[in-house]
Amino acid sequence: MTYLVLLALALSMRFGPDIPFRRMLTRHLVERPIAFLVSHERHQYIFWLIATAMLLLGGEAILIFGPELILVYAADLALYVDVVVIAAASASWNRAHGVLTRLRSGFGRTRKVRRGGNGAARSKRSQRAPARLTKANDDDSDGPDAGFAERFAIAA
């Protein structure tokens, strides 16, 4: 039953006539919560989450350090988490932007097909003469130490 009432209110806010009840619903259910959310900074929301978790789960720490020091530590941790999240998001954005740029330039390229007669003729590549063959490395007959190799072969 509650869901039906909420659905009816949402539909009347969206599609209903411009009457004072609709303006009141819009002001209290849309405009004021958005104004409250915009009035705070991102690290304050992170602080609220961390402070709530620390105060609920850190019973012994609250007894030892006191709630003030725990809240100061939560504020410090919230700023650190905020910086880490922004750095990770920035690095992810840069990487995704680079990949998308590379993909976009690859897909944007089209091949031009040359058809006979309407384009300049391409010159053929020049054929290089094959390199002159050299003697094998194990051919010791005309080197300066050819006699040494023969004497060593006889001795063996």
N, CA, C and O of each residue as an XYZ file, in Angstrom:
624
protein
N       0.824     -1.192      0.000
C       0.000      0.000      0.000
C       0.869      1.257      0.000
O       0.561      2.235     -0.681
N       1.953      1.219      0.769
C       2.849      2.377      0.837
C       3.455      2.678     -0.525
O       3.573      3.838     -0.919
N       3.844      1.611     -1.249
C       4.440      1.809     -2.569
C       3.454      2.444     -3.541
O       3.844      3.255     -4.382
N       2.193      2.082     -3.431
C       1.175      2.682     -4.294
C       1.004      4.170     -4.009
O       0.849      4.966     -4.935
N       1.031      4.553     -2.724
C       0.904      5.969     -2.361
C       2.115      6.740     -2.878
O       1.967      7.839     -3.414
N       3.329      6.164     -2.720
C       4.539      6.830     -3.213
C       4.530      6.940     -4.731
O       4.951      7.955     -5.286
N       4.055      5.911     -5.395
C       3.959      5.947     -6.851
C       2.956      7.021     -7.297
O       3.208      7.750     -8.256
N       1.831      7.112     -6.603
C       0.827      8.133     -6.939
C       1.397      9.535     -6.719
O       1.156     10.431     -7.528
N       2.150      9.734     -5.634
C       2.770     11.040     -5.393
C       3.797     11.377     -6.476
O       3.846     12.506     -6.963
N       4.612     10.395     -6.845
C       5.622     10.634     -7.881
C       4.971     10.950     -9.218
O       5.424     11.843     -9.934
N       3.919     10.229     -9.558
C       3.232     10.493    -10.820
C       2.538     11.857    -10.809
O       2.513     12.555    -11.822
N       1.971     12.232     -9.647
C       1.327     13.555     -9.579
C       2.368     14.664     -9.642
O       2.084     15.738    -10.172
N       3.581     14.426     -9.109
C       4.642     15.429     -9.211
C       5.118     15.566    -10.651
O       5.471     16.661    -11.089
N       5.129     14.475    -11.376
C       5.656     14.497    -12.741
C       4.609     14.951    -13.764
O       4.893     15.794    -14.616
N       3.435     14.405    -13.677
C       2.428     14.643    -14.718
C       1.219     15.459    -14.261
O       0.346     15.775    -15.069
N       1.162     15.797    -12.995
C      -0.020     16.489    -12.483
C      -0.077     17.947    -12.908
O       0.891     18.494    -13.437
N      -1.230     18.568    -12.668
C      -1.372     19.990    -13.026
C      -0.553     20.854    -12.065
O      -0.160     20.415    -10.985
N      -0.313     22.073    -12.486
C       0.488     22.985    -11.675
C      -0.388     23.587    -10.578
O      -0.958     24.668    -10.734
N      -0.480     22.848     -9.452
C      -1.288     23.293     -8.321
C      -0.347     23.476     -7.127
O       0.788     23.002     -7.171
N      -0.792     24.155     -6.057
C       0.083     24.387     -4.911
C       0.592     23.091     -4.259
O       1.717     23.062     -3.760
N      -0.210     22.030     -4.255
C       0.237     20.757     -3.663
C       1.436     20.182     -4.424
O       2.388     19.694     -3.815
N       1.382     20.241     -5.746
C       2.504     19.735     -6.551
C       3.753     20.586     -6.324
O       4.850     20.041     -6.197
N       3.608     21.910     -6.270
C       4.761     22.782     -6.028
C       5.364     22.519     -4.660
O       6.585     22.533     -4.507
N       4.490     22.270     -3.630
C       4.971     21.970     -2.287
C       5.739     20.646     -2.275
O       6.799     20.554     -1.657
N       5.214     19.621     -2.952
C       5.919     18.336     -3.031
C       7.275     18.495     -3.720
O       8.279     17.959     -3.250
N       7.304     19.222     -4.819
C       8.551     19.420     -5.548
C       9.563     20.174     -4.692
O      10.742     19.822     -4.668
N       9.111     21.201     -3.996
C      10.015     21.992     -3.167
C      10.600     21.149     -2.035
O      11.805     21.202     -1.792
N       9.775     20.380     -1.347
C      10.241     19.649     -0.163
C      10.911     18.312     -0.507
O      11.788     17.865      0.233
N      10.522     17.673     -1.598
C      11.078     16.360     -1.918
C      12.193     16.403     -2.966
O      12.930     15.429     -3.122
N      12.322     17.516     -3.681
C      13.344     17.584     -4.732
C      14.313     18.739     -4.486
O      15.520     18.528     -4.374
N      13.783     19.955     -4.404
C      14.658     21.133     -4.370
C      15.456     21.245     -3.074
O      16.660     21.499     -3.122
N      14.819     21.063     -1.917
C      15.552     21.189     -0.645
C      16.606     20.100     -0.457
O      17.718     20.418     -0.036
N      16.307     18.812     -0.753
C      17.389     17.813     -0.629
C      18.560     18.072     -1.572
O      19.715     17.868     -1.197
N      18.269     18.522     -2.797
C      19.357     18.819     -3.729
C      20.169     20.016     -3.240
O      21.397     20.005     -3.337
N      19.511     21.035     -2.723
C      20.228     22.195     -2.183
C      21.104     21.790     -0.994
O      22.217     22.294     -0.847
N      20.606     20.882     -0.142
C      21.406     20.402      0.982
C      22.623     19.624      0.500
O      23.722     19.806      1.023
N      22.436     18.755     -0.497
C      23.555     17.958     -1.007
C      24.599     18.817     -1.699
O      25.794     18.540     -1.593
N      24.172     19.848     -2.402
C      25.107     20.711     -3.120
C      25.868     21.627     -2.160
O      26.973     22.066     -2.478
N      25.298     21.919     -0.999
C      25.930     22.853     -0.068
C      27.161     22.263      0.632
O      27.921     23.010      1.249
N      27.372     20.979      0.555
C      28.521     20.347      1.207
C      29.525     19.869      0.162
O      29.207     19.688     -1.013
N      30.754     19.674      0.645
C      31.807     19.203     -0.256
C      31.917     17.690     -0.185
O      31.374     17.045      0.713
N      32.636     17.143     -1.159
C      32.746     15.689     -1.296
C      33.429     15.058     -0.079
O      32.982     14.021      0.411
N      34.494     15.668      0.406
C      35.213     15.052      1.532
C      34.378     15.066      2.809
O      34.629     14.267      3.711
N      33.381     15.966      2.906
C      32.511     15.954      4.080
C      31.610     14.716      4.084
O      31.356     14.140      5.142
N      31.135     14.312      2.927
C      30.332     13.089      2.859
C      31.177     11.863      3.191
O      30.727     10.955      3.891
N      32.398     11.850      2.683
C      33.292     10.731      3.015
C      33.567     10.721      4.511
O      33.616      9.654      5.123
N      33.748     11.899      5.112
C      33.968     11.998      6.557
C      32.785     11.433      7.330
O      32.971     10.698      8.300
N      31.562     11.772      6.906
C      30.388     11.251      7.611
C      30.342      9.732      7.565
O      30.012      9.090      8.562
N      30.670      9.154      6.418
C      30.667      7.683      6.323
C      31.742      7.062      7.210
O      31.470      6.104      7.933
N      32.958      7.600      7.159
C      34.062      7.030      7.937
C      33.836      7.250      9.428
O      34.069      6.340     10.224
N      33.384      8.447      9.820
C      33.155      8.730     11.235
C      32.062      7.843     11.805
O      32.180      7.356     12.929
N      31.009      7.631     11.045
C      29.931      6.753     11.505
C      30.438      5.334     11.705
O      30.134      4.700     12.716
N      31.207      4.836     10.749
C      31.744      3.477     10.872
C      32.701      3.374     12.061
O      32.662      2.399     12.810
N      33.559      4.381     12.231
C      34.521      4.322     13.333
C      33.837      4.431     14.699
O      34.239      3.760     15.649
N      32.819      5.263     14.797
C      32.135      5.406     16.078
C      31.288      4.182     16.409
O      31.124      3.844     17.581
N      30.750      3.516     15.392
C      29.949      2.322     15.658
C      30.814      1.086     15.917
O      30.467      0.246     16.747
N      31.936      0.979     15.209
C      32.739     -0.237     15.290
C      33.959     -0.124     16.193
O      34.568     -1.139     16.531
N      34.324      1.072     16.585
C      35.567      1.237     17.355
C      35.320      1.536     18.817
O      35.730      2.589     19.305
N      34.668      0.649     19.519
C      34.349      0.898     20.927
C      35.573      1.080     21.811
O      35.619      2.014     22.611
N      36.572      0.199     21.681
C      37.775      0.299     22.513
C      38.595      1.526     22.140
O      39.183      2.169     23.009
N      38.638      1.853     20.852
C      39.402      3.023     20.419
C      38.781      4.302     20.978
O      39.501      5.236     21.331
N      37.455      4.352     21.059
C      36.799      5.530     21.626
C      37.117      5.643     23.111
O      37.317      6.744     23.623
N      37.163      4.501     23.806
C      37.506      4.537     25.228
C      38.948      4.990     25.444
O      39.229      5.712     26.400
N      39.862      4.576     24.569
C      41.274      4.921     24.735
C      41.548      6.364     24.298
O      42.145      7.135     25.049
N      41.122      6.725     23.107
C      41.482      8.025     22.544
C      40.439      9.107     22.763
O      40.779     10.290     22.754
N      39.207      8.748     22.956
C      38.148      9.737     23.094
C      37.514     10.024     21.746
O      38.152      9.854     20.707
N      36.271     10.455     21.759
C      35.565     10.675     20.497
C      36.158     11.822     19.661
O      36.071     11.795     18.433
N      36.763     12.832     20.321
C      37.306     13.956     19.565
C      38.474     13.528     18.692
O      38.550     13.901     17.521
N      39.381     12.746     19.259
C      40.541     12.297     18.499
C      40.121     11.320     17.397
O      40.708     11.319     16.315
N      39.128     10.504     17.660
C      38.619      9.589     16.634
C      38.028     10.391     15.471
O      38.237     10.036     14.311
N      37.297     11.461     15.765
C      36.720     12.280     14.698
C      37.802     13.035     13.925
O      37.674     13.219     12.714
N      38.853     13.468     14.595
C      39.968     14.113     13.885
C      40.640     13.106     12.957
O      40.968     13.427     11.814
N      40.844     11.881     13.457
C      41.433     10.840     12.609
C      40.517     10.506     11.431
O      40.997     10.265     10.323
N      39.216     10.490     11.660
C      38.263     10.226     10.573
C      38.309     11.344      9.532
O      38.206     11.071      8.336
N      38.464     12.601      9.966
C      38.569     13.714      9.026
C      39.839     13.596      8.196
O      39.818     13.837      6.989
N      40.948     13.226      8.838
C      42.206     13.040      8.112
C      42.082     11.895      7.102
O      42.536     12.010      5.963
N      41.484     10.825      7.517
C      41.284      9.671      6.634
C      40.347     10.020      5.478
O      40.545      9.548      4.358
N      39.330     10.841      5.740
C      38.406     11.243      4.680
C      39.119     12.070      3.614
O      38.870     11.882      2.424
N      39.999     12.979      4.022
C      40.756     13.756      3.034
C      41.687     12.868      2.226
O      41.834     13.050      1.018
N      42.318     11.904      2.897
C      43.209     10.987      2.192
C      42.435     10.144      1.177
O      42.878      9.990      0.039
N      41.296      9.604      1.572
C      40.482      8.791      0.668
C      39.995      9.634     -0.504
O      39.955      9.156     -1.638
N      39.626     10.882     -0.240
C      39.172     11.774     -1.302
C      40.276     11.997     -2.338
O      40.013     11.951     -3.539
N      41.489     12.234     -1.890
C      42.608     12.446     -2.816
C      42.894     11.178     -3.619
O      43.143     11.251     -4.823
N      42.861     10.030     -2.970
C      43.132      8.768     -3.667
C      42.054      8.481     -4.703
O      42.366      8.046     -5.812
N      40.802      8.715     -4.362
C      39.711      8.465     -5.306
C      39.816      9.403     -6.506
O      39.609      8.976     -7.641
N      40.131     10.664     -6.271
C      40.267     11.619     -7.380
C      41.458     11.245     -8.252
O      41.364     11.331     -9.476
N      42.571     10.834     -7.658
C      43.730     10.427     -8.457
C      43.415      9.194     -9.292
O      43.797      9.125    -10.460
N      42.730      8.229     -8.714
C      42.364      7.018     -9.468
C      41.386      7.353    -10.595
O      41.512      6.823    -11.698
N      40.426      8.214    -10.330
C      39.467      8.592    -11.371
C      40.160      9.361    -12.498
O      39.846      9.172    -13.673
N      41.096     10.222    -12.131
C      41.826     10.985    -13.149
C      42.681     10.068    -14.015
O      42.715     10.220    -15.236
N      43.371      9.120    -13.389
C      44.190      8.178    -14.155
C      43.325      7.305    -15.057
O      43.692      7.031    -16.200
N      42.184      6.871    -14.545
C      41.280      6.063    -15.370
C      40.743      6.865    -16.547
O      40.629      6.346    -17.658
N      40.416      8.121    -16.304
C      39.905      8.952    -17.383
C      40.973      9.152    -18.454
O      40.686      9.043    -19.646
N      42.214      9.445    -18.031
C      43.284      9.645    -19.009
C      43.517      8.390    -19.838
O      43.693      8.469    -21.054
N      43.520      7.238    -19.188
C      43.741      5.985    -19.913
C      42.592      5.693    -20.883
O      42.827      5.310    -22.029
N      41.360      5.874    -20.424
C      40.208      5.627    -21.298
C      40.187      6.618    -22.456
O      39.855      6.247    -23.582
N      40.536      7.865    -22.193
C      40.567      8.871    -23.261
C      41.624      8.511    -24.305
O      41.389      8.661    -25.504
N      42.786      8.036    -23.852
C      43.832      7.624    -24.789
C      43.401      6.444    -25.645
O      43.639      6.427    -26.853
N      42.772      5.464    -25.023
C      42.311      4.289    -25.770
C      41.229      4.687    -26.771
O      41.251      4.246    -27.920
N      40.293      5.515    -26.340
C      39.226      5.943    -27.247
C      39.776      6.773    -28.403
O      39.299      6.652    -29.531
N      40.771      7.610    -28.135
C      41.381      8.394    -29.205
C      42.071      7.485    -30.204
O      41.952      7.673    -31.414
N      42.795      6.497    -29.691
C      43.483      5.555    -30.572
C      42.486      4.759    -31.402
O      42.699      4.553    -32.597
N      41.411      4.315    -30.786
C      40.405      3.558    -31.524
C      39.698      4.437    -32.552
O      39.451      4.013    -33.681
N      39.379      5.653    -32.154
C      38.660      6.553    -33.057
C      39.508      6.872    -34.286
O      38.982      6.935    -35.397
N      40.819      7.073    -34.099
C      41.659      7.371    -35.257
C      41.815      6.142    -36.148
O      41.947      6.281    -37.364
N      41.802      4.955    -35.574
C      41.901      3.737    -36.367
C      40.652      3.467    -37.171
O      40.735      2.986    -38.301
N      39.470      3.774    -36.598
C      38.223      3.525    -37.316
C      37.940      4.613    -38.348
O      37.227      4.373    -39.322
N      38.488      5.796    -38.142
C      38.214      6.889    -39.048
C      38.997      6.793    -40.342
O      38.638      7.434    -41.330
N      40.052      6.011    -40.355
C      40.882      5.891    -41.545
C      40.193      5.011    -42.576
O      39.685      3.941    -42.241
N      40.173      5.447    -43.807
C      39.594      4.629    -44.866
C      40.644      4.393    -45.923
O      41.520      5.231    -46.138
N      40.562      3.283    -46.566
C      41.503      2.949    -47.633
C      41.031      3.542    -48.933
O      39.857      3.440    -49.290
N      41.947      4.160    -49.639
C      41.616      4.685    -50.952
C      41.985      3.635    -51.978
O      43.122      3.167    -52.036
N      41.022      3.281    -52.768
C      41.242      2.276    -53.789
C      41.609      2.990    -55.079
O      40.867      3.854    -55.545
N      42.752      2.634    -55.659
C      43.190      3.238    -56.914
C      42.611      2.451    -58.069
O      42.718      1.226    -58.134
N      42.020      3.155    -58.941
C      41.480      2.515    -60.132
C      42.284      3.008    -61.319
O      42.786      4.132    -61.338
N      42.385      2.174    -62.264
C      43.215      2.503    -63.424
C      42.758      3.746    -64.153
O      41.565      3.935    -64.393
N      43.727      4.608    -64.511
C      43.424      5.734    -65.369
C      43.143      7.032    -64.647
O      43.464      8.087    -65.195
N      42.560      7.033    -63.439
C      42.208      8.306    -62.816
C      43.224      8.758    -61.773
O      43.055      9.833    -61.197
N      44.245      8.001    -61.513
C      45.256      8.413    -60.551
C      46.633      8.317    -61.178
O      46.816      7.702    -62.229
N      47.576      8.923    -60.529
C      48.948      8.864    -61.043
C      49.473      7.447    -60.863
O      49.184      6.782    -59.867
N      50.244      7.001    -61.837
C      50.784      5.647    -61.764
C      51.858      5.600    -60.688
O      52.653      6.528    -60.540
N      51.866      4.529    -59.960
C      52.880      4.371    -58.924
C      54.151      3.852    -59.551
O      54.128      2.981    -60.420
N      55.238      4.392    -59.104
C      56.509      3.895    -59.628
C      56.836      2.578    -58.955
O      56.513      2.367    -57.786
N      57.476      1.698    -59.698
C      57.830      0.398    -59.149
C      59.067      0.541    -58.298
O      59.897      1.424    -58.516
N      59.176     -0.329    -57.342
C      60.360     -0.310    -56.492
C      61.566     -0.780    -57.287
O      61.480     -1.650    -58.154
N      62.672     -0.176    -56.959
C      63.886     -0.596    -57.657
C      64.337     -1.935    -57.085
O      64.283     -2.161    -55.876
N      64.779     -2.808    -57.966
C      65.243     -4.121    -57.541
C      66.714     -4.014    -57.170
O      67.540     -3.567    -57.966
N      67.018     -4.419    -55.989
C      68.403     -4.386    -55.545
C      69.090     -5.669    -55.979
O      68.488     -6.742    -56.008
N      70.350     -5.533    -56.310
C      71.134     -6.722    -56.663
C      71.442     -7.478    -55.384
O      71.740     -6.856    -54.364
N      71.379     -8.806    -55.409
C      71.684     -9.555    -54.195
C      73.135     -9.352    -53.791
O      74.005     -9.140    -54.636
N      73.380     -9.418    -52.508
C      74.734     -9.209    -51.987
C      75.662    -10.309    -52.495
O      75.237    -11.445    -52.703
N      76.936     -9.960    -52.693
C      77.919    -10.929    -53.155
C      78.144    -11.979    -52.089
O      78.296    -11.651    -50.912
N      78.167    -13.212    -52.483
C      78.345    -14.295    -51.534
C      79.792    -14.332    -51.065
O      80.720    -14.173    -51.858
N      79.968    -14.539    -49.788
C      81.321    -14.658    -49.223
C      81.604    -16.113    -48.942
O      80.715    -16.964    -48.964
N      82.864    -16.372    -48.678
C      83.250    -17.753    -48.373
C      82.736    -18.124    -46.998
O      82.510    -17.256    -46.155
N      82.558    -19.379    -46.778
C      82.066    -19.865    -45.501
C      83.109    -19.635    -44.424
O      84.297    -19.510    -44.720
N      82.671    -19.580    -43.187
C      83.591    -19.324    -42.079
C      84.540    -20.479    -41.824
O      85.626    -20.267    -41.285
N      84.169    -21.676    -42.190
C      85.035    -22.809    -41.891
C      86.028    -23.104    -43.022
O      86.719    -24.122    -42.986
N      86.101    -22.239    -44.000
C      87.050    -22.422    -45.098
C      88.379    -21.777    -44.701
O      88.523    -20.560    -44.817
N      89.353    -22.563    -44.237
C      90.617    -22.032    -43.739
C      91.757    -22.205    -44.725
O      92.913    -22.035    -44.337
N      91.494    -22.532    -45.968
C      92.572    -22.846    -46.902
C      93.389    -21.629    -47.312
O      94.578    -21.779    -47.591
N      92.810    -20.427    -47.362
C      93.603    -19.295    -47.795
C      93.833    -18.274    -46.697
O      94.255    -17.158    -47.003
N      93.583    -18.588    -45.454
C      93.848    -17.667    -44.354
C      95.296    -17.768    -43.895
O      96.013    -18.682    -44.303
N      95.738    -16.830    -43.041
C      97.134    -16.832    -42.588
C      97.488    -18.021    -41.683
O      98.659    -18.384    -41.578
N      96.516    -18.611    -41.047
C      96.819    -19.729    -40.149
C      96.379    -21.066    -40.725
O      96.055    -21.984    -39.972
N      96.364    -21.189    -42.037
C      95.934    -22.434    -42.672
C      96.885    -23.572    -42.347
O      96.440    -24.702    -42.143
N      98.159    -23.309    -42.295
C      99.126    -24.359    -41.975
C      98.965    -24.879    -40.564
O      99.137    -26.072    -40.314
N      98.636    -23.992    -39.638
C      98.430    -24.410    -38.246
C      97.260    -25.370    -38.136
O      97.314    -26.340    -37.381
N      96.210    -25.103    -38.882
C      95.036    -25.962    -38.831
C      95.349    -27.330    -39.405
O      94.875    -28.342    -38.890
N      96.158    -27.374    -40.487
C      96.515    -28.668    -41.065
C      97.393    -29.470    -40.109
O      97.183    -30.673    -39.949
N      98.394    -28.817    -39.456
C      99.264    -29.506    -38.522
C      98.446    -30.034    -37.348
O      98.713    -31.129    -36.854
N      97.474    -29.285    -36.906
C      96.664    -29.729    -35.786
C      95.825    -30.923    -36.197
O      95.633    -31.837    -35.395
N      95.313    -30.944    -37.440
C      94.506    -32.057    -37.922
C      95.344    -33.304    -38.063
O      94.840    -34.396    -37.801
N      96.628    -33.197    -38.474
C      97.495    -34.349    -38.608
C      97.854    -34.925    -37.262
O      97.917    -36.144    -37.101
N      98.093    -34.049    -36.277
C      98.477    -34.502    -34.955
C      97.353    -35.268    -34.287
O      97.621    -36.154    -33.476
N      96.168    -34.973    -34.585
C      95.051    -35.638    -33.958
C      94.876    -36.957    -34.585
O      93.975    -37.706    -34.206
